[in-house]
Amino acid sequence: MQHQIEVMKKNRELVGMNRREFSEYMNIPLRTLEEWEAGRRKMPDYVLRLITYYISMEQLMKNRGIKVEEDLYEQNE
């Protein structure tokens, strides 16, 4: 579980957000994110994989000059 905590924190730090900003950005309740990072609650493996994939793709697109929409949920409504 320690590896999950480290990966989640690195993902959040990579995009330069604090916990509140990251929870809003990823649409995760703040309390849930806090409990994951503190190790009080284990996050599902698929959640970590999806967040890591999303952050990686976002960074790749930004590095290539492709505009990344901030909120994909609002686009689809």
PDB file of N, CA, C and O in Angstrom:
ATOM      1  N   MET A   1       0.822  -1.194   0.000  1.00  0.00           N
ATOM      2  CA  MET A   1       0.000   0.000   0.000  1.00  0.00           C
ATOM      3  C   MET A   1       0.868   1.261   0.000  1.00  0.00           C
ATOM      4  O   MET A   1       0.453   2.296  -0.521  1.00  0.00           O
ATOM      5  N   GLN A   2       2.047   1.184   0.568  1.00  0.00           N
ATOM      6  CA  GLN A   2       2.940   2.346   0.594  1.00  0.00           C
ATOM      7  C   GLN A   2       3.287   2.802  -0.820  1.00  0.00           C
ATOM      8  O   GLN A   2       3.392   4.000  -1.082  1.00  0.00           O
ATOM      9  N   HIS A   3       3.464   1.849  -1.725  1.00  0.00           N
ATOM     10  CA  HIS A   3       3.761   2.199  -3.119  1.00  0.00           C
ATOM     11  C   HIS A   3       2.606   2.988  -3.729  1.00  0.00           C
ATOM     12  O   HIS A   3       2.832   3.967  -4.441  1.00  0.00           O
ATOM     13  N   GLN A   4       1.375   2.570  -3.456  1.00  0.00           N
ATOM     14  CA  GLN A   4       0.204   3.292  -3.965  1.00  0.00           C
ATOM     15  C   GLN A   4       0.189   4.727  -3.459  1.00  0.00           C
ATOM     16  O   GLN A   4      -0.088   5.654  -4.220  1.00  0.00           O
ATOM     17  N   ILE A   5       0.483   4.911  -2.193  1.00  0.00           N
ATOM     18  CA  ILE A   5       0.489   6.243  -1.589  1.00  0.00           C
ATOM     19  C   ILE A   5       1.522   7.122  -2.282  1.00  0.00           C
ATOM     20  O   ILE A   5       1.237   8.269  -2.624  1.00  0.00           O
ATOM     21  N   GLU A   6       2.715   6.586  -2.487  1.00  0.00           N
ATOM     22  CA  GLU A   6       3.776   7.354  -3.136  1.00  0.00           C
ATOM     23  C   GLU A   6       3.407   7.725  -4.564  1.00  0.00           C
ATOM     24  O   GLU A   6       3.640   8.856  -4.991  1.00  0.00           O
ATOM     25  N   VAL A   7       2.833   6.783  -5.306  1.00  0.00           N
ATOM     26  CA  VAL A   7       2.446   7.048  -6.695  1.00  0.00           C
ATOM     27  C   VAL A   7       1.350   8.103  -6.747  1.00  0.00           C
ATOM     28  O   VAL A   7       1.396   8.999  -7.589  1.00  0.00           O
ATOM     29  N   MET A   8       0.367   8.010  -5.860  1.00  0.00           N
ATOM     30  CA  MET A   8      -0.717   8.991  -5.850  1.00  0.00           C
ATOM     31  C   MET A   8      -0.183  10.386  -5.542  1.00  0.00           C
ATOM     32  O   MET A   8      -0.567  11.352  -6.201  1.00  0.00           O
ATOM     33  N   LYS A   9       0.691  10.500  -4.557  1.00  0.00           N
ATOM     34  CA  LYS A   9       1.269  11.801  -4.214  1.00  0.00           C
ATOM     35  C   LYS A   9       2.089  12.352  -5.380  1.00  0.00           C
ATOM     36  O   LYS A   9       2.024  13.546  -5.675  1.00  0.00           O
ATOM     37  N   LYS A  10       2.863  11.486  -6.046  1.00  0.00           N
ATOM     38  CA  LYS A  10       3.661  11.939  -7.190  1.00  0.00           C
ATOM     39  C   LYS A  10       2.770  12.433  -8.318  1.00  0.00           C
ATOM     40  O   LYS A  10       3.081  13.433  -8.964  1.00  0.00           O
ATOM     41  N   ASN A  11       1.661  11.736  -8.559  1.00  0.00           N
ATOM     42  CA  ASN A  11       0.715  12.188  -9.585  1.00  0.00           C
ATOM     43  C   ASN A  11       0.190  13.578  -9.255  1.00  0.00           C
ATOM     44  O   ASN A  11       0.142  14.455 -10.118  1.00  0.00           O
ATOM     45  N   ARG A  12      -0.195  13.770  -8.016  1.00  0.00           N
ATOM     46  CA  ARG A  12      -0.740  15.058  -7.586  1.00  0.00           C
ATOM     47  C   ARG A  12       0.310  16.155  -7.683  1.00  0.00           C
ATOM     48  O   ARG A  12       0.019  17.257  -8.148  1.00  0.00           O
ATOM     49  N   GLU A  13       1.517  15.861  -7.251  1.00  0.00           N
ATOM     50  CA  GLU A  13       2.595  16.845  -7.302  1.00  0.00           C
ATOM     51  C   GLU A  13       3.010  17.150  -8.735  1.00  0.00           C
ATOM     52  O   GLU A  13       3.415  18.273  -9.035  1.00  0.00           O
ATOM     53  N   LEU A  14       2.915  16.169  -9.619  1.00  0.00           N
ATOM     54  CA  LEU A  14       3.271  16.360 -11.022  1.00  0.00           C
ATOM     55  C   LEU A  14       2.414  17.437 -11.672  1.00  0.00           C
ATOM     56  O   LEU A  14       2.903  18.212 -12.493  1.00  0.00           O
ATOM     57  N   VAL A  15       1.149  17.486 -11.309  1.00  0.00           N
ATOM     58  CA  VAL A  15       0.262  18.501 -11.881  1.00  0.00           C
ATOM     59  C   VAL A  15       0.238  19.768 -11.037  1.00  0.00           C
ATOM     60  O   VAL A  15      -0.474  20.718 -11.365  1.00  0.00           O
ATOM     61  N   GLY A  16       1.011  19.792  -9.951  1.00  0.00           N
ATOM     62  CA  GLY A  16       1.155  20.998  -9.141  1.00  0.00           C
ATOM     63  C   GLY A  16      -0.091  21.392  -8.369  1.00  0.00           C
ATOM     64  O   GLY A  16      -0.410  22.576  -8.266  1.00  0.00           O
ATOM     65  N   MET A  17      -0.793  20.418  -7.831  1.00  0.00           N
ATOM     66  CA  MET A  17      -2.035  20.709  -7.111  1.00  0.00           C
ATOM     67  C   MET A  17      -1.948  20.237  -5.668  1.00  0.00           C
ATOM     68  O   MET A  17      -1.269  19.260  -5.352  1.00  0.00           O
ATOM     69  N   ASN A  18      -2.655  20.956  -4.799  1.00  0.00           N
ATOM     70  CA  ASN A  18      -2.791  20.467  -3.431  1.00  0.00           C
ATOM     71  C   ASN A  18      -3.918  19.430  -3.409  1.00  0.00           C
ATOM     72  O   ASN A  18      -4.550  19.170  -4.433  1.00  0.00           O
ATOM     73  N   ARG A  19      -4.161  18.849  -2.255  1.00  0.00           N
ATOM     74  CA  ARG A  19      -5.163  17.776  -2.175  1.00  0.00           C
ATOM     75  C   ARG A  19      -6.553  18.242  -2.591  1.00  0.00           C
ATOM     76  O   ARG A  19      -7.251  17.545  -3.326  1.00  0.00           O
ATOM     77  N   ARG A  20      -6.949  19.411  -2.126  1.00  0.00           N
ATOM     78  CA  ARG A  20      -8.288  19.916  -2.451  1.00  0.00           C
ATOM     79  C   ARG A  20      -8.435  20.119  -3.954  1.00  0.00           C
ATOM     80  O   ARG A  20      -9.428  19.694  -4.545  1.00  0.00           O
ATOM     81  N   GLU A  21      -7.456  20.763  -4.570  1.00  0.00           N
ATOM     82  CA  GLU A  21      -7.511  21.005  -6.015  1.00  0.00           C
ATOM     83  C   GLU A  21      -7.550  19.691  -6.791  1.00  0.00           C
ATOM     84  O   GLU A  21      -8.330  19.535  -7.731  1.00  0.00           O
ATOM     85  N   PHE A  22      -6.699  18.751  -6.383  1.00  0.00           N
ATOM     86  CA  PHE A  22      -6.623  17.471  -7.084  1.00  0.00           C
ATOM     87  C   PHE A  22      -7.918  16.679  -6.933  1.00  0.00           C
ATOM     88  O   PHE A  22      -8.378  16.043  -7.880  1.00  0.00           O
ATOM     89  N   SER A  23      -8.496  16.721  -5.747  1.00  0.00           N
ATOM     90  CA  SER A  23      -9.749  15.985  -5.538  1.00  0.00           C
ATOM     91  C   SER A  23     -10.859  16.558  -6.409  1.00  0.00           C
ATOM     92  O   SER A  23     -11.661  15.808  -6.964  1.00  0.00           O
ATOM     93  N   GLU A  24     -10.911  17.873  -6.532  1.00  0.00           N
ATOM     94  CA  GLU A  24     -11.915  18.492  -7.399  1.00  0.00           C
ATOM     95  C   GLU A  24     -11.630  18.176  -8.865  1.00  0.00           C
ATOM     96  O   GLU A  24     -12.545  17.878  -9.633  1.00  0.00           O
ATOM     97  N   TYR A  25     -10.366  18.242  -9.243  1.00  0.00           N
ATOM     98  CA  TYR A  25      -9.958  17.997 -10.626  1.00  0.00           C
ATOM     99  C   TYR A  25     -10.280  16.570 -11.068  1.00  0.00           C
ATOM    100  O   TYR A  25     -10.724  16.343 -12.194  1.00  0.00           O
ATOM    101  N   MET A  26     -10.052  15.619 -10.172  1.00  0.00           N
ATOM    102  CA  MET A  26     -10.284  14.210 -10.489  1.00  0.00           C
ATOM    103  C   MET A  26     -11.671  13.726 -10.073  1.00  0.00           C
ATOM    104  O   MET A  26     -12.024  12.566 -10.283  1.00  0.00           O
ATOM    105  N   ASN A  27     -12.446  14.626  -9.483  1.00  0.00           N
ATOM    106  CA  ASN A  27     -13.804  14.295  -9.049  1.00  0.00           C
ATOM    107  C   ASN A  27     -13.809  13.159  -8.013  1.00  0.00           C
ATOM    108  O   ASN A  27     -14.606  12.223  -8.083  1.00  0.00           O
ATOM    109  N   ILE A  28     -12.886  13.286  -7.051  1.00  0.00           N
ATOM    110  CA  ILE A  28     -12.759  12.340  -5.942  1.00  0.00           C
ATOM    111  C   ILE A  28     -13.077  13.120  -4.669  1.00  0.00           C
ATOM    112  O   ILE A  28     -12.548  14.216  -4.485  1.00  0.00           O
ATOM    113  N   PRO A  29     -13.914  12.596  -3.793  1.00  0.00           N
ATOM    114  CA  PRO A  29     -14.165  13.308  -2.539  1.00  0.00           C
ATOM    115  C   PRO A  29     -12.848  13.579  -1.793  1.00  0.00           C
ATOM    116  O   PRO A  29     -11.985  12.705  -1.708  1.00  0.00           O
ATOM    117  N   LEU A  30     -12.706  14.785  -1.262  1.00  0.00           N
ATOM    118  CA  LEU A  30     -11.480  15.171  -0.568  1.00  0.00           C
ATOM    119  C   LEU A  30     -11.158  14.206   0.562  1.00  0.00           C
ATOM    120  O   LEU A  30     -10.004  13.807   0.718  1.00  0.00           O
ATOM    121  N   ARG A  31     -12.140  13.828   1.340  1.00  0.00           N
ATOM    122  CA  ARG A  31     -11.913  12.910   2.464  1.00  0.00           C
ATOM    123  C   ARG A  31     -11.336  11.583   1.973  1.00  0.00           C
ATOM    124  O   ARG A  31     -10.450  11.015   2.612  1.00  0.00           O
ATOM    125  N   THR A  32     -11.829  11.097   0.855  1.00  0.00           N
ATOM    126  CA  THR A  32     -11.336   9.837   0.291  1.00  0.00           C
ATOM    127  C   THR A  32      -9.871   9.975  -0.103  1.00  0.00           C
ATOM    128  O   THR A  32      -9.058   9.109   0.219  1.00  0.00           O
ATOM    129  N   LEU A  33      -9.529  11.054  -0.795  1.00  0.00           N
ATOM    130  CA  LEU A  33      -8.140  11.282  -1.200  1.00  0.00           C
ATOM    131  C   LEU A  33      -7.233  11.392   0.019  1.00  0.00           C
ATOM    132  O   LEU A  33      -6.140  10.826   0.036  1.00  0.00           O
ATOM    133  N   GLU A  34      -7.682  12.117   1.034  1.00  0.00           N
ATOM    134  CA  GLU A  34      -6.892  12.255   2.260  1.00  0.00           C
ATOM    135  C   GLU A  34      -6.659  10.898   2.916  1.00  0.00           C
ATOM    136  O   GLU A  34      -5.551  10.608   3.367  1.00  0.00           O
ATOM    137  N   GLU A  35      -7.684  10.077   2.970  1.00  0.00           N
ATOM    138  CA  GLU A  35      -7.545   8.755   3.586  1.00  0.00           C
ATOM    139  C   GLU A  35      -6.633   7.850   2.771  1.00  0.00           C
ATOM    140  O   GLU A  35      -5.882   7.059   3.343  1.00  0.00           O
ATOM    141  N   TRP A  36      -6.683   7.951   1.450  1.00  0.00           N
ATOM    142  CA  TRP A  36      -5.773   7.172   0.603  1.00  0.00           C
ATOM    143  C   TRP A  36      -4.334   7.583   0.859  1.00  0.00           C
ATOM    144  O   TRP A  36      -3.467   6.732   1.059  1.00  0.00           O
ATOM    145  N   GLU A  37      -4.076   8.890   0.855  1.00  0.00           N
ATOM    146  CA  GLU A  37      -2.700   9.369   1.019  1.00  0.00           C
ATOM    147  C   GLU A  37      -2.165   9.131   2.422  1.00  0.00           C
ATOM    148  O   GLU A  37      -0.954   9.003   2.607  1.00  0.00           O
ATOM    149  N   ALA A  38      -3.041   9.072   3.407  1.00  0.00           N
ATOM    150  CA  ALA A  38      -2.609   8.816   4.783  1.00  0.00           C
ATOM    151  C   ALA A  38      -2.477   7.323   5.071  1.00  0.00           C
ATOM    152  O   ALA A  38      -1.972   6.936   6.125  1.00  0.00           O
ATOM    153  N   GLY A  39      -2.930   6.481   4.138  1.00  0.00           N
ATOM    154  CA  GLY A  39      -2.846   5.043   4.326  1.00  0.00           C
ATOM    155  C   GLY A  39      -3.934   4.468   5.215  1.00  0.00           C
ATOM    156  O   GLY A  39      -3.850   3.310   5.624  1.00  0.00           O
ATOM    157  N   ARG A  40      -4.956   5.262   5.519  1.00  0.00           N
ATOM    158  CA  ARG A  40      -6.059   4.768   6.355  1.00  0.00           C
ATOM    159  C   ARG A  40      -7.079   3.976   5.546  1.00  0.00           C
ATOM    160  O   ARG A  40      -7.912   3.258   6.101  1.00  0.00           O
ATOM    161  N   ARG A  41      -7.002   4.115   4.249  1.00  0.00           N
ATOM    162  CA  ARG A  41      -7.951   3.430   3.362  1.00  0.00           C
ATOM    163  C   ARG A  41      -7.205   3.038   2.094  1.00  0.00           C
ATOM    164  O   ARG A  41      -6.452   3.838   1.539  1.00  0.00           O
ATOM    165  N   LYS A  42      -7.414   1.817   1.640  1.00  0.00           N
ATOM    166  CA  LYS A  42      -6.736   1.345   0.428  1.00  0.00           C
ATOM    167  C   LYS A  42      -7.565   1.717  -0.795  1.00  0.00           C
ATOM    168  O   LYS A  42      -8.757   1.421  -0.874  1.00  0.00           O
ATOM    169  N   MET A  43      -6.911   2.366  -1.736  1.00  0.00           N
ATOM    170  CA  MET A  43      -7.619   2.705  -2.969  1.00  0.00           C
ATOM    171  C   MET A  43      -7.643   1.484  -3.880  1.00  0.00           C
ATOM    172  O   MET A  43      -6.705   0.687  -3.874  1.00  0.00           O
ATOM    173  N   PRO A  44      -8.699   1.333  -4.657  1.00  0.00           N
ATOM    174  CA  PRO A  44      -8.729   0.228  -5.618  1.00  0.00           C
ATOM    175  C   PRO A  44      -7.579   0.375  -6.621  1.00  0.00           C
ATOM    176  O   PRO A  44      -7.259   1.484  -7.049  1.00  0.00           O
ATOM    177  N   ASP A  45      -6.974  -0.733  -6.986  1.00  0.00           N
ATOM    178  CA  ASP A  45      -5.844  -0.696  -7.916  1.00  0.00           C
ATOM    179  C   ASP A  45      -6.202  -0.022  -9.232  1.00  0.00           C
ATOM    180  O   ASP A  45      -5.393   0.715  -9.797  1.00  0.00           O
ATOM    181  N   TYR A  46      -7.415  -0.273  -9.721  1.00  0.00           N
ATOM    182  CA  TYR A  46      -7.795   0.299 -11.011  1.00  0.00           C
ATOM    183  C   TYR A  46      -7.870   1.827 -10.953  1.00  0.00           C
ATOM    184  O   TYR A  46      -7.623   2.496 -11.957  1.00  0.00           O
ATOM    185  N   VAL A  47      -8.209   2.383  -9.788  1.00  0.00           N
ATOM    186  CA  VAL A  47      -8.287   3.840  -9.658  1.00  0.00           C
ATOM    187  C   VAL A  47      -6.901   4.449  -9.829  1.00  0.00           C
ATOM    188  O   VAL A  47      -6.734   5.432 -10.551  1.00  0.00           O
ATOM    189  N   LEU A  48      -5.925   3.873  -9.173  1.00  0.00           N
ATOM    190  CA  LEU A  48      -4.560   4.388  -9.293  1.00  0.00           C
ATOM    191  C   LEU A  48      -4.065   4.276 -10.731  1.00  0.00           C
ATOM    192  O   LEU A  48      -3.431   5.198 -11.244  1.00  0.00           O
ATOM    193  N   ARG A  49      -4.353   3.145 -11.385  1.00  0.00           N
ATOM    194  CA  ARG A  49      -3.933   2.977 -12.785  1.00  0.00           C
ATOM    195  C   ARG A  49      -4.596   4.015 -13.684  1.00  0.00           C
ATOM    196  O   ARG A  49      -3.936   4.598 -14.545  1.00  0.00           O
ATOM    197  N   LEU A  50      -5.888   4.252 -13.494  1.00  0.00           N
ATOM    198  CA  LEU A  50      -6.600   5.224 -14.325  1.00  0.00           C
ATOM    199  C   LEU A  50      -6.095   6.649 -14.100  1.00  0.00           C
ATOM    200  O   LEU A  50      -5.908   7.400 -15.057  1.00  0.00           O
ATOM    201  N   ILE A  51      -5.875   7.020 -12.847  1.00  0.00           N
ATOM    202  CA  ILE A  51      -5.372   8.365 -12.560  1.00  0.00           C
ATOM    203  C   ILE A  51      -3.977   8.539 -13.136  1.00  0.00           C
ATOM    204  O   ILE A  51      -3.683   9.568 -13.745  1.00  0.00           O
ATOM    205  N   THR A  52      -3.117   7.546 -12.952  1.00  0.00           N
ATOM    206  CA  THR A  52      -1.758   7.619 -13.488  1.00  0.00           C
ATOM    207  C   THR A  52      -1.781   7.723 -15.004  1.00  0.00           C
ATOM    208  O   THR A  52      -1.029   8.506 -15.583  1.00  0.00           O
ATOM    209  N   TYR A  53      -2.630   6.949 -15.645  1.00  0.00           N
ATOM    210  CA  TYR A  53      -2.758   7.000 -17.102  1.00  0.00           C
ATOM    211  C   TYR A  53      -3.248   8.377 -17.547  1.00  0.00           C
ATOM    212  O   TYR A  53      -2.700   8.961 -18.481  1.00  0.00           O
ATOM    213  N   TYR A  54      -4.263   8.885 -16.889  1.00  0.00           N
ATOM    214  CA  TYR A  54      -4.822  10.186 -17.258  1.00  0.00           C
ATOM    215  C   TYR A  54      -3.775  11.292 -17.128  1.00  0.00           C
ATOM    216  O   TYR A  54      -3.616  12.110 -18.034  1.00  0.00           O
ATOM    217  N   ILE A  55      -3.065  11.316 -16.005  1.00  0.00           N
ATOM    218  CA  ILE A  55      -2.035  12.340 -15.779  1.00  0.00           C
ATOM    219  C   ILE A  55      -0.927  12.203 -16.815  1.00  0.00           C
ATOM    220  O   ILE A  55      -0.455  13.209 -17.345  1.00  0.00           O
ATOM    221  N   SER A  56      -0.504  10.981 -17.112  1.00  0.00           N
ATOM    222  CA  SER A  56       0.552  10.751 -18.107  1.00  0.00           C
ATOM    223  C   SER A  56       0.132  11.252 -19.483  1.00  0.00           C
ATOM    224  O   SER A  56       0.906  11.924 -20.165  1.00  0.00           O
ATOM    225  N   MET A  57      -1.085  10.928 -19.889  1.00  0.00           N
ATOM    226  CA  MET A  57      -1.579  11.370 -21.200  1.00  0.00           C
ATOM    227  C   MET A  57      -1.722  12.885 -21.249  1.00  0.00           C
ATOM    228  O   MET A  57      -1.408  13.513 -22.260  1.00  0.00           O
ATOM    229  N   GLU A  58      -2.191  13.463 -20.164  1.00  0.00           N
ATOM    230  CA  GLU A  58      -2.333  14.914 -20.100  1.00  0.00           C
ATOM    231  C   GLU A  58      -0.972  15.594 -20.242  1.00  0.00           C
ATOM    232  O   GLU A  58      -0.837  16.565 -20.986  1.00  0.00           O
ATOM    233  N   GLN A  59       0.035  15.087 -19.533  1.00  0.00           N
ATOM    234  CA  GLN A  59       1.376  15.666 -19.611  1.00  0.00           C
ATOM    235  C   GLN A  59       1.964  15.500 -21.011  1.00  0.00           C
ATOM    236  O   GLN A  59       2.594  16.420 -21.532  1.00  0.00           O
ATOM    237  N   LEU A  60       1.763  14.344 -21.615  1.00  0.00           N
ATOM    238  CA  LEU A  60       2.243  14.097 -22.970  1.00  0.00           C
ATOM    239  C   LEU A  60       1.612  15.076 -23.956  1.00  0.00           C
ATOM    240  O   LEU A  60       2.300  15.642 -24.805  1.00  0.00           O
ATOM    241  N   MET A  61       0.308  15.271 -23.838  1.00  0.00           N
ATOM    242  CA  MET A  61      -0.388  16.187 -24.738  1.00  0.00           C
ATOM    243  C   MET A  61       0.090  17.622 -24.543  1.00  0.00           C
ATOM    244  O   MET A  61       0.296  18.344 -25.518  1.00  0.00           O
ATOM    245  N   LYS A  62       0.264  18.033 -23.306  1.00  0.00           N
ATOM    246  CA  LYS A  62       0.755  19.389 -23.034  1.00  0.00           C
ATOM    247  C   LYS A  62       2.156  19.575 -23.602  1.00  0.00           C
ATOM    248  O   LYS A  62       2.462  20.624 -24.168  1.00  0.00           O
ATOM    249  N   ASN A  63       3.009  18.561 -23.454  1.00  0.00           N
ATOM    250  CA  ASN A  63       4.374  18.647 -23.974  1.00  0.00           C
ATOM    251  C   ASN A  63       4.405  18.752 -25.490  1.00  0.00           C
ATOM    252  O   ASN A  63       5.348  19.302 -26.060  1.00  0.00           O
ATOM    253  N   ARG A  64       3.387  18.230 -26.139  1.00  0.00           N
ATOM    254  CA  ARG A  64       3.304  18.289 -27.603  1.00  0.00           C
ATOM    255  C   ARG A  64       2.482  19.474 -28.088  1.00  0.00           C
ATOM    256  O   ARG A  64       2.228  19.618 -29.283  1.00  0.00           O
ATOM    257  N   GLY A  65       2.069  20.324 -27.149  1.00  0.00           N
ATOM    258  CA  GLY A  65       1.331  21.518 -27.519  1.00  0.00           C
ATOM    259  C   GLY A  65      -0.135  21.296 -27.827  1.00  0.00           C
ATOM    260  O   GLY A  65      -0.771  22.140 -28.458  1.00  0.00           O
ATOM    261  N   ILE A  66      -0.675  20.179 -27.393  1.00  0.00           N
ATOM    262  CA  ILE A  66      -2.085  19.880 -27.622  1.00  0.00           C
ATOM    263  C   ILE A  66      -2.874  20.397 -26.426  1.00  0.00           C
ATOM    264  O   ILE A  66      -2.545  20.089 -25.280  1.00  0.00           O
ATOM    265  N   LYS A  67      -3.915  21.181 -26.691  1.00  0.00           N
ATOM    266  CA  LYS A  67      -4.713  21.755 -25.614  1.00  0.00           C
ATOM    267  C   LYS A  67      -5.487  20.652 -24.899  1.00  0.00           C
ATOM    268  O   LYS A  67      -6.140  19.817 -25.525  1.00  0.00           O
ATOM    269  N   VAL A  68      -5.396  20.671 -23.585  1.00  0.00           N
ATOM    270  CA  VAL A  68      -6.094  19.693 -22.758  1.00  0.00           C
ATOM    271  C   VAL A  68      -7.238  20.409 -22.061  1.00  0.00           C
ATOM    272  O   VAL A  68      -7.032  21.421 -21.392  1.00  0.00           O
ATOM    273  N   GLU A  69      -8.437  19.884 -22.218  1.00  0.00           N
ATOM    274  CA  GLU A  69      -9.590  20.486 -21.548  1.00  0.00           C
ATOM    275  C   GLU A  69      -9.502  20.204 -20.054  1.00  0.00           C
ATOM    276  O   GLU A  69      -9.134  19.104 -19.641  1.00  0.00           O
ATOM    277  N   GLU A  70      -9.840  21.199 -19.253  1.00  0.00           N
ATOM    278  CA  GLU A  70      -9.726  21.078 -17.804  1.00  0.00           C
ATOM    279  C   GLU A  70     -10.784  20.166 -17.191  1.00  0.00           C
ATOM    280  O   GLU A  70     -10.511  19.469 -16.214  1.00  0.00           O
ATOM    281  N   ASP A  71     -11.990  20.168 -17.759  1.00  0.00           N
ATOM    282  CA  ASP A  71     -13.040  19.373 -17.141  1.00  0.00           C
ATOM    283  C   ASP A  71     -13.788  18.593 -18.202  1.00  0.00           C
ATOM    284  O   ASP A  71     -14.680  19.129 -18.860  1.00  0.00           O
ATOM    285  N   LEU A  72     -13.434  17.346 -18.370  1.00  0.00           N
ATOM    286  CA  LEU A  72     -14.061  16.509 -19.385  1.00  0.00           C
ATOM    287  C   LEU A  72     -15.518  16.222 -19.059  1.00  0.00           C
ATOM    288  O   LEU A  72     -16.322  15.986 -19.961  1.00  0.00           O
ATOM    289  N   TYR A  73     -15.865  16.241 -17.779  1.00  0.00           N
ATOM    290  CA  TYR A  73     -17.250  15.968 -17.400  1.00  0.00           C
ATOM    291  C   TYR A  73     -18.186  17.038 -17.938  1.00  0.00           C
ATOM    292  O   TYR A  73     -19.264  16.723 -18.441  1.00  0.00           O
ATOM    293  N   GLU A  74     -17.785  18.302 -17.838  1.00  0.00           N
ATOM    294  CA  GLU A  74     -18.639  19.390 -18.309  1.00  0.00           C
ATOM    295  C   GLU A  74     -18.808  19.349 -19.818  1.00  0.00           C
ATOM    296  O   GLU A  74     -19.861  19.735 -20.326  1.00  0.00           O
ATOM    297  N   GLN A  75     -17.810  18.899 -20.539  1.00  0.00           N
ATOM    298  CA  GLN A  75     -17.893  18.821 -21.994  1.00  0.00           C
ATOM    299  C   GLN A  75     -18.967  17.836 -22.429  1.00  0.00           C
ATOM    300  O   GLN A  75     -19.630  18.038 -23.447  1.00  0.00           O
ATOM    301  N   ASN A  76     -19.135  16.787 -21.668  1.00  0.00           N
ATOM    302  CA  ASN A  76     -20.052  15.720 -22.061  1.00  0.00           C
ATOM    303  C   ASN A  76     -21.483  15.951 -21.596  1.00  0.00           C
ATOM    304  O   ASN A  76     -22.378  15.191 -21.965  1.00  0.00           O
ATOM    305  N   GLU A  77     -21.711  16.970 -20.805  1.00  0.00           N
ATOM    306  CA  GLU A  77     -23.071  17.227 -20.309  1.00  0.00           C
ATOM    307  C   GLU A  77     -23.885  17.982 -21.323  1.00  0.00           C
ATOM    308  O   GLU A  77     -25.052  18.284 -21.077  1.00  0.00           O
TER     309      GLU A  77
END
